[in-house]
Amino acid sequence: MSTPRTVRLTTAQALVRFLAHQYTERDGHRQRLVAATWGIFGHGNVAGIGQALLETGPAAMPFLQGRNEQAMVHAAVGYARARGRLSTHAVTTSIGPGATNLVTGAALATINRIPVLLLPGDVFATRPADPVLQQLEVPYAGDVSVNDTLRPVSRYFDRITRPEALVPAALQAMRVLTDPVATGAVTLALPQDVQAEAYDWPEDFFAERVWTVRRPRADRDGITAAAAAIRAAQRPLLIAGGGVHHSGAEAALAAFAEATGIPVASTQAGKGSLRHDHPADVGAVGHTGTATADDLARSADLVIAAGTRLTDFTTASATLFQDPGVRFLGLNPDPYDAHKQAALPLVGDARETLDALRAELAGHRVDAVYEQTYRKAKAYWEGLVDRAFHTPDESARPTQAQVLGLLDALVDDTDVIVNAAGSLPGDLHKLWRTRSPGQYHVEYGYSCMGYEIPAAIGVALAEPGRPVWALVGDGSYLMNPTELVTAVQEGLPVKVVILDNHGYASIGGLSEAVGGERYGTDYRRRALDTSYTGAVLPVDLAANAASLGMAVIRARTVRDLREALAEARRADRPTCVYAETETPDTVSGPPPAQAWWDVPVAETATRTSAVRAREEYDRQAAARRRHL
């Protein structure tokens, strides 16, 4: 009996070599699972993963230098989303603050179900000195480190306290990264001494390994029952979520809608599942939805929830679906999501299930009057969008909606729009005319301020040649501008549009609506009464972007902005367009929210604004219902 061949490497070297030989395959297309590693080095990883990356070389494992640990995860998420979750990046940090800075990014990845591999350093497994630098001392548990903060936001977590433990842990990590249901952040915590420890590894560990991304199919009886429910419905509505994109089911959805005439609304993650001008597309649904989609949702007697988690924004905090006999079909590969709202579950891949349903429904189509009604309502909404985008005064300062209109007139199918937080997600969801499946890249599962710039870098790395726009409010920009340096370093021609309204405008508006009177949301100096109601802060965000190496174009008027956006789109280097935006009025602003969102209001208060806000809250909350 022959002895298995081995190769002597450190744990870190073995891990890097292993990752370089992992691939995904779906529908016959193969690609690298971990295409590159982001890193910031400290004592917890410089002599381990850092040395391993150097020794392995960039041909086997490309390296990307980051500036902020959270931002590196955002960049990896942006990359993975643009690659259809079939390829991602790893992120390595030192132990201590570098590791805990990963937590926000990990939460974002897991909530949005986007795969990313986290490789934080950890304290010594051998405990040669106790405590060591940055070690968290927990008197009742000697095996706890700061990396344990990553456990609840990771889909898989392991601490590699012996070299040989890497083998099963690495295989489990790949399994989760490629799982269409259970994916998200995967954390392998690496004690710094174990990283540098040598071990005789079996050569088979480094063999090329292909992970097939499965397409689970709904069972036959479920398809039959779902088709019967659709045939019986008078006013069906399909809600397309992010799972449609993850499955690559856009063509299947279009074929289903064209065959049946069933209207399609979209969540934030699902927007772009149909082109904006597809006859069945009725736009965004929920709190930030269109009047067309939300009115259809209120009267729908059957809701087909395809690849959506049915979050509170989508369901208007459980107040949107008001037909007394409304039923739900839950089309999702995750049984947990498929059963939401007491739905008839269709547990399966979106593309496969939509194709099976279309075949089962051959010859069935919704009533012509219903189809004509929603198409007429869609045309009316498009008129409201045109009104919000209209720029009658070229010399005026633009509103935020007009900025989107100018960008809408400029882009084509290839452009990608990246956003995550502030008032922009609401305006984009209602107004943006999505032209291609990957164009609308709004992270709203976690709505993380500071996601936009690093995510745009990730998209640019994933899809070279596509114009990538990061739309950022001043609040989000100040949270995390540092990766602009990375864009400059890598020569990535991302286009960053900074819209400055001097404060947390989105939360300011929400504060006003719930009786908070915009308290603490404006960027102003303190007044004599200590409130933040003094002069606007003399902060120059354009100068800040320029100091980080960006080409900067200042736009003061609508005319300036039109020219600046066109120049940025032509640019072959990282470029920033800076514009101060005007507060919208009833004419130039976007249509208001078409559905409610539950933000609890003080039940008792002395200020009139809060009392009135509570009265409105009670009125809206009365419409909430549980679907059983």
C-alpha positions in Angstrom: 0.0 0.0 0.0 1.6 3.3 -1.1 1.9 6.3 1.2 -0.1 9.4 0.1 2.2 12.1 -1.3 2.5 15.2 0.8 3.8 18.7 0.5 5.2 20.7 3.4 3.7 24.2 3.7 2.6 26.6 6.4 -1.1 26.7 7.1 -1.4 30.0 5.4 0.5 28.9 2.3 -1.8 25.8 2.2 -4.9 27.9 2.4 -3.9 30.2 -0.4 -2.9 27.3 -2.6 -6.2 25.5 -1.9 -8.2 28.6 -2.7 -6.4 29.1 -6.0 -7.8 25.7 -7.2 -11.5 26.1 -6.3 -14.0 26.7 -9.1 -17.8 27.0 -9.5 -19.8 25.7 -12.4 -23.4 26.4 -13.3 -25.1 25.7 -16.7 -21.7 24.6 -18.0 -19.9 27.8 -17.2 -16.8 27.5 -15.0 -15.0 30.3 -13.2 -12.7 30.9 -10.2 -14.6 30.8 -6.9 -12.1 33.1 -5.1 -10.7 35.4 -7.7 -8.6 37.6 -5.5 -7.8 38.5 -1.9 -8.2 41.9 -0.3 -5.9 42.7 2.6 -4.6 45.1 5.2 -1.7 43.6 7.1 -0.9 43.8 10.8 0.9 41.6 13.3 -2.0 39.1 13.2 -1.6 38.2 9.5 1.5 39.8 8.0 3.8 36.8 8.6 1.1 34.3 7.8 -1.4 35.1 5.0 0.7 38.0 3.9 3.8 35.9 3.4 1.7 33.2 1.8 0.3 35.6 -0.8 3.8 36.8 -1.5 5.2 33.3 -1.9 2.3 31.9 -3.9 2.4 34.9 -6.3 -0.2 37.0 -8.0 -0.7 34.6 -10.9 -2.2 32.1 -8.5 -3.9 34.5 -6.1 -4.1 38.2 -7.1 -3.9 40.7 -4.2 -5.8 43.9 -3.8 -4.7 46.5 -1.2 -7.5 48.1 0.8 -7.8 51.1 3.1 -10.6 50.1 5.4 -11.6 46.5 6.5 -15.3 47.1 6.2 -14.9 48.6 2.8 -12.9 45.6 1.6 -15.8 43.4 2.4 -18.2 45.8 0.6 -15.9 45.6 -2.5 -15.9 41.8 -2.4 -19.7 41.9 -2.1 -20.0 44.2 -5.0 -17.8 41.9 -7.1 -19.7 38.8 -6.1 -23.1 40.3 -6.8 -21.9 41.5 -10.3 -20.6 37.9 -10.9 -24.0 36.3 -10.1 -22.7 35.0 -6.8 -20.5 32.5 -8.7 -17.2 34.2 -7.9 -16.1 36.2 -4.9 -13.1 37.6 -3.1 -11.4 36.7 0.2 -10.6 39.4 2.8 -7.7 39.1 5.2 -7.1 41.3 8.3 -5.1 41.3 11.4 -6.5 40.4 14.8 -8.0 43.3 16.8 -9.7 46.3 15.3 -8.9 45.0 11.8 -11.0 41.9 12.5 -13.9 43.7 14.3 -14.1 46.2 11.4 -15.3 43.2 9.3 -18.5 42.8 11.3 -20.6 45.4 9.4 -19.5 44.1 6.1 -20.2 40.5 7.1 -23.7 41.4 8.3 -24.3 43.1 4.9 -23.1 40.0 3.0 -25.1 37.6 5.0 -28.3 39.6 5.0 -28.1 40.0 1.2 -27.0 36.4 0.8 -23.8 37.3 -1.1 -20.8 35.0 -0.6 -17.6 36.5 0.8 -14.7 34.7 2.5 -13.3 36.4 5.6 -9.8 35.5 6.9 -9.1 37.4 10.1 -6.0 36.8 12.2 -6.6 35.5 15.7 -4.7 35.3 19.0 -2.2 32.6 19.6 -3.5 29.1 19.8 -0.5 28.0 21.8 -0.8 30.9 24.3 2.9 31.5 24.7 2.1 34.7 26.5 -1.2 35.6 28.0 -2.6 38.1 27.2 -1.0 39.2 23.9 -1.6 42.4 22.2 -5.2 43.0 21.4 -6.4 39.9 23.2 -9.9 40.1 24.7 -9.7 38.5 28.2 -13.0 36.8 29.2 -12.6 35.4 32.7 -15.2 32.6 32.2 -14.0 31.4 28.7 -10.4 31.2 27.6 -11.2 30.4 24.0 -13.1 33.6 23.2 -11.5 36.3 21.0 -12.9 39.4 19.4 -13.5 37.3 16.3 -16.4 35.7 18.0 -18.3 38.9 17.2 -18.4 37.5 13.6 -20.3 34.3 14.6 -23.8 35.7 14.4 -23.2 37.5 11.1 -21.5 34.5 9.4 -23.1 31.6 7.6 -20.2 29.5 8.6 -17.5 30.1 11.3 -14.5 28.1 12.3 -11.3 28.8 14.3 -8.4 26.9 12.9 -6.4 26.0 16.1 -4.4 23.2 14.4 -3.0 23.1 10.9 -4.8 19.8 10.0 -8.1 21.3 11.1 -7.9 23.5 8.0 -8.8 20.6 5.6 -12.4 20.0 6.8 -12.9 23.6 7.6 -11.8 24.8 4.1 -14.1 22.3 2.4 -17.1 23.3 4.5 -16.3 27.0 3.8 -16.4 26.3 0.0 -19.7 24.3 0.4 -21.4 27.3 2.1 -20.0 29.9 -0.4 -21.5 28.0 -3.3 -24.8 27.1 -1.6 -27.7 29.1 -3.4 -29.6 29.2 -0.1 -27.2 29.2 2.8 -24.5 31.5 1.4 -23.2 34.7 2.9 -20.2 35.7 4.9 -17.9 32.7 5.7 -15.3 33.2 8.4 -12.1 31.2 9.0 -10.4 32.7 12.1 -6.7 32.0 11.8 -4.5 32.2 15.0 -1.3 33.9 14.0 1.0 31.1 15.2 -1.0 28.5 13.4 -0.8 30.5 10.2 3.0 30.3 10.3 3.1 26.6 11.4 4.3 24.0 8.9 2.5 20.8 8.2 2.7 17.9 5.7 -0.4 18.4 3.6 -1.8 15.7 1.3 -1.4 16.7 -2.3 -5.0 15.8 -3.0 -6.0 18.9 -0.9 -4.7 21.1 -3.7 -6.3 19.3 -6.6 -8.6 21.3 -8.8 -12.1 21.1 -7.3 -15.3 22.2 -9.0 -18.3 23.1 -7.0 -21.5 22.8 -9.0 -24.1 25.5 -8.1 -27.3 23.5 -8.0 -30.7 24.5 -9.4 -33.2 22.7 -7.1 -36.5 22.0 -8.8 -39.9 22.4 -7.1 -41.9 19.2 -6.8 -44.4 18.2 -9.4 -47.4 18.4 -7.1 -46.4 21.9 -6.0 -46.3 23.1 -9.6 -49.7 21.6 -10.3 -51.2 23.3 -7.2 -49.6 26.6 -8.0 -50.9 26.5 -11.6 -54.4 25.8 -10.3 -54.2 28.8 -7.9 -53.0 31.1 -10.8 -55.8 29.9 -13.0 -58.3 30.7 -10.3 -57.0 34.2 -9.6 -58.7 37.3 -11.1 -56.0 39.8 -10.1 -52.6 38.0 -9.8 -49.4 40.0 -9.2 -45.9 38.6 -9.3 -43.3 40.3 -7.1 -39.7 39.7 -8.3 -37.0 39.7 -5.7 -33.2 39.4 -5.8 -33.5 35.6 -6.2 -34.6 36.2 -9.8 -31.2 37.8 -10.5 -29.3 35.3 -8.4 -30.8 32.5 -10.5 -30.3 34.3 -13.8 -34.0 33.9 -14.3 -34.7 37.2 -16.1 -35.4 35.6 -19.5 -37.6 33.0 -17.8 -39.6 35.7 -16.0 -40.1 37.7 -19.2 -41.3 34.6 -21.0 -43.7 33.8 -18.1 -45.1 37.4 -18.1 -45.5 37.5 -21.8 -47.3 34.1 -21.8 -49.7 34.9 -19.0 -50.1 38.7 -18.9 -49.4 38.7 -15.1 -48.0 42.0 -14.1 -44.5 42.1 -12.4 -43.5 44.4 -9.6 -40.0 44.4 -8.1 -38.3 44.8 -4.8 -35.1 46.8 -4.4 -33.0 43.6 -5.0 -35.3 42.5 -7.9 -35.5 45.7 -9.8 -34.4 45.1 -13.4 -35.7 41.6 -13.5 -37.7 43.0 -16.4 -36.7 46.0 -18.5 -38.5 49.2 -17.4 -40.3 49.3 -20.8 -41.5 45.7 -20.7 -45.3 45.8 -21.0 -45.7 43.6 -17.8 -43.3 45.7 -15.7 -45.3 47.8 -13.2 -42.2 49.1 -11.3 -41.3 49.1 -7.7 -43.5 47.7 -4.9 -43.9 48.6 -1.3 -43.1 51.7 0.7 -40.8 53.1 -2.0 -42.9 51.7 -4.8 -45.0 53.1 -7.6 -48.7 53.9 -7.3 -49.2 51.4 -10.1 -47.6 48.4 -8.3 -48.9 49.3 -4.9 -52.5 49.7 -6.1 -52.2 46.3 -7.8 -50.8 44.8 -4.6 -53.7 46.2 -2.5 -56.3 44.6 -4.8 -54.4 41.4 -5.7 -56.1 38.1 -4.9 -52.9 36.1 -5.5 -49.3 37.3 -4.9 -46.6 35.2 -6.5 -43.5 36.0 -4.3 -40.6 35.0 -6.6 -37.2 35.1 -4.9 -38.1 37.7 -2.3 -37.8 37.7 1.5 -40.9 39.9 1.7 -39.3 42.5 4.0 -41.2 45.2 5.7 -40.4 47.7 2.9 -41.9 45.3 0.4 -45.1 44.5 2.4 -45.5 48.1 3.7 -45.0 46.7 7.2 -47.8 44.1 6.5 -50.4 46.7 5.4 -50.1 46.5 1.7 -52.0 43.3 0.6 -55.6 44.2 1.5 -57.9 41.9 -0.5 -59.8 39.8 2.1 -59.1 36.6 0.3 -55.5 37.2 -0.9 -53.3 34.2 -1.1 -49.6 33.8 -1.6 -47.3 31.6 -3.7 -43.8 31.5 -2.3 -41.3 30.7 -5.1 -37.9 30.3 -3.4 -35.1 27.8 -3.0 -35.1 28.5 0.7 -38.1 26.8 2.5 -38.0 29.5 5.2 -38.8 32.2 2.6 -41.1 30.1 0.5 -43.4 29.7 3.5 -43.7 33.4 4.4 -47.2 34.9 4.6 -48.6 31.4 5.0 -47.8 30.9 1.3 -48.3 27.8 -0.8 -44.6 26.9 -1.0 -42.7 26.3 -4.3 -39.3 25.3 -3.1 -37.0 25.6 -6.0 -34.7 27.6 -8.3 -36.5 30.7 -9.8 -35.6 29.9 -13.4 -36.5 26.3 -13.3 -39.8 26.9 -11.4 -40.9 29.8 -13.7 -40.3 27.7 -16.8 -42.2 24.7 -15.2 -45.1 27.0 -14.3 -45.3 28.5 -17.8 -45.5 25.1 -19.3 -48.2 24.0 -16.8 -50.2 27.2 -17.6 -50.0 26.8 -21.4 -53.0 28.7 -22.9 -53.8 30.6 -19.7 -53.8 34.4 -19.7 -55.2 37.1 -17.3 -58.4 38.9 -18.3 -57.8 41.5 -21.0 -59.5 44.3 -19.0 -57.0 43.7 -16.1 -54.1 43.8 -18.5 -55.3 47.1 -20.1 -55.9 48.6 -16.6 -52.4 48.1 -15.3 -50.8 49.2 -18.6 -52.8 52.4 -18.4 -51.7 52.9 -14.8 -48.1 52.2 -15.8 -48.3 54.9 -18.5 -49.7 57.4 -16.0 -46.8 56.7 -13.6 -44.3 57.2 -16.4 -45.8 60.7 -16.8 -45.0 61.4 -13.1 -41.5 60.3 -13.6 -41.1 62.6 -16.6 -42.4 65.4 -14.5 -39.9 64.7 -11.7 -37.0 64.5 -14.2 -38.0 67.7 -16.0 -35.5 70.6 -15.8 -37.3 73.8 -16.8 -34.5 76.1 -15.6 -31.0 75.2 -16.8 -29.4 77.8 -14.5 -31.0 76.4 -11.3 -29.5 74.1 -8.7 -30.8 70.6 -9.5 -33.0 68.6 -7.2 -32.1 65.0 -6.5 -34.8 63.7 -8.9 -33.4 65.9 -11.6 -30.0 64.5 -11.1 -31.4 61.0 -11.7 -33.2 62.4 -14.8 -30.0 63.8 -16.3 -28.3 60.5 -15.6 -31.2 58.5 -17.0 -30.9 60.5 -20.3 -27.2 59.8 -20.5 -26.7 56.1 -19.8 -27.4 52.9 -21.8 -27.7 49.2 -21.1 -24.1 48.9 -20.1 -24.0 51.4 -17.2 -24.3 50.2 -13.5 -25.8 52.4 -10.8 -24.6 51.6 -7.3 -26.3 53.0 -4.1 -27.3 51.8 -0.7 -28.5 54.4 1.8 -30.1 57.8 2.4 -33.0 59.1 0.3 -31.5 57.9 -3.0 -32.7 54.3 -2.7 -36.3 55.5 -2.4 -36.0 57.8 -5.4 -34.2 55.2 -7.5 -36.7 52.5 -6.7 -39.6 54.7 -7.8 -38.0 56.6 -10.6 -35.1 54.7 -12.2 -35.7 53.2 -15.6 -33.6 50.0 -15.5 -32.4 48.8 -18.9 -30.5 45.6 -18.1 -30.4 43.0 -15.3 -27.2 44.1 -13.7 -27.7 47.9 -14.0 -29.6 48.5 -10.8 -27.2 47.7 -7.9 -28.8 49.1 -4.8 -27.9 47.3 -1.5 -31.1 47.6 0.5 -31.0 44.5 2.6 -28.7 46.3 5.1 -28.9 49.8 3.6 -25.3 50.4 4.7 -24.0 53.9 4.5 -20.5 53.8 2.9 -21.2 50.8 0.7 -21.4 52.7 -2.5 -17.8 53.5 -3.3 -16.1 50.2 -2.5 -19.0 48.3 -4.1 -18.5 50.2 -7.3 -14.8 49.2 -7.2 -15.9 45.6 -6.8 -18.3 45.9 -9.8 -15.6 47.6 -11.9 -13.2 44.7 -11.1 -15.9 42.1 -12.0 -17.0 43.7 -15.3 -14.2 45.7 -16.8 -15.4 48.2 -19.4 -18.8 48.8 -18.0 -19.4 52.4 -16.8 -19.9 52.1 -13.0 -21.6 55.0 -11.1 -21.5 55.3 -7.3 -24.3 57.7 -6.2 -23.5 59.0 -2.8 -25.1 61.5 -0.5 -22.9 63.6 1.7 -23.7 61.6 4.8 -22.7 58.3 3.1 -19.6 59.8 1.6 -18.3 61.0 5.0 -18.9 57.5 6.4 -16.4 55.8 4.0 -14.6 57.7 1.3 -11.2 56.0 1.8 -11.5 53.4 -1.0 -11.3 56.3 -3.5 -7.5 55.8 -3.0 -7.9 52.2 -4.1 -9.8 53.2 -7.3 -6.9 55.6 -8.1 -4.3 53.0 -7.3 -5.9 50.4 -9.5 -6.8 52.8 -12.3 -10.5 51.9 -12.1 -12.6 54.6 -14.0 -15.4 54.6 -11.5 -17.7 57.6 -11.5 -18.6 58.9 -8.1 -21.5 61.4 -7.9 -21.6 63.2 -4.6 -25.0 64.9 -3.9 -24.5 67.4 -1.0 -27.6 68.5 0.9 -25.7 69.2 4.1 -27.0 66.6 6.4 -28.8 63.3 6.9 -31.6 64.4 4.6 -33.4 61.0 4.5 -33.5 60.6 8.3 -34.3 64.3 8.6 -37.5 63.8 6.5 -38.3 60.7 8.5 -37.7 62.5 11.7 -40.1 65.2 10.6 -42.8 62.6 9.7 -42.6 60.9 13.1 -42.6 64.0 15.2 -38.8 64.3 15.7 -38.6 67.8 14.0 -35.4 66.9 12.2 -33.5 66.9 15.5 -29.8 66.3 15.0 -29.9 65.6 11.3 -28.5 68.8 9.7 -24.8 69.5 9.2 -24.7 72.9 10.9 -22.8 74.7 13.6 -24.2 75.0 17.0 -26.5 77.9 17.7 -26.6 79.9 21.0 -29.2 77.4 22.3 -26.7 74.6 21.6 -28.9 73.1 18.8 -27.4 72.3 15.4 -29.3 75.2 13.7 -26.4 77.6 13.0 -24.6 78.2 9.8 -24.0 75.4 7.3 -20.6 73.7 8.0 -17.8 74.9 5.6 -17.0 71.4 4.5 -15.7 70.9 0.9 -16.3 67.3 -0.1 -15.1 68.0 -3.7 -11.7 69.1 -2.3 -11.6 66.0 -0.1 -12.2 63.7 -3.1 -9.5 65.6 -5.1 -7.0 65.2 -2.2 -7.5 61.4 -2.5 -6.5 61.5 -6.1 -9.8 61.8 -7.9 -10.4 64.0 -10.9 -13.2 66.3 -9.7 -15.8 68.2 -11.6 -18.0 70.7 -9.7 -21.5 71.3 -11.0 -23.5 74.3 -9.7 -26.4 74.3 -12.1 -28.5 71.8 -14.2 -26.5 72.8 -17.2 -23.2 72.2 -15.4 -24.4 68.9 -14.2 -25.5 67.6 -17.6 -22.0 68.4 -19.0 -20.2 67.1 -16.0 -22.0 63.7 -16.1 -21.2 63.3 -19.8 -17.5 64.2 -19.1 -17.4 61.7 -16.3 -18.9 58.9 -18.4 -16.2 59.5 -21.1 -13.4 59.6 -18.5 -10.8 56.8 -18.4 -9.7 57.5 -14.8 -11.6 57.7 -11.5 -13.8 60.8 -11.6 -16.0 62.6 -9.1 -18.9 64.8 -10.0 -19.9 67.1 -7.1 -23.3 68.9 -6.9 -25.2 70.6 -4.2 -28.9 69.6 -4.5 -32.0 71.8 -4.1 -34.7 70.7 -1.7 -37.5 69.4 -4.0 -40.9 71.2 -4.2 -44.2 69.6 -5.1 -43.5 70.1 -8.8 -39.9 69.0 -9.2 -39.7 66.4 -6.4 -40.4 62.7 -6.7 -43.9 61.4 -5.9 -44.3 60.7 -2.2 -44.4 57.3 -0.7 -47.2 55.2 -2.0 -47.4 52.9 1.0 -46.7 53.0 4.7 -43.6 52.0 6.7 -43.7 51.2 10.4 -41.4 53.5 12.4 -42.9 53.6 16.0 -43.9 57.0 17.2 -43.9 58.2 20.9 -47.1 57.0 22.5 -47.1 60.0 24.8 -45.6 63.4 24.2 -46.1 67.1 24.9 -44.9 68.5 21.6 -47.6 69.0 19.0 -45.6 67.4 16.2 -45.2 64.1 18.0 -48.9 64.0 19.1 -50.0 64.5 15.5 -47.5 61.9 14.2 -48.8 59.4 16.7 -52.4 59.9 15.5 -51.3 59.2 12.0 -49.3 56.2 13.1 -52.3 54.7 14.9 -54.4 55.2 11.7 -51.9 53.5 9.5 -51.1 50.6 11.9 -54.8 49.7 12.0 -54.5 48.4 8.5 -51.9 45.8 9.5 -52.9 42.2 9.0 -51.5 38.8 9.4 -52.0 36.4 6.5 -52.9 33.0 7.9 
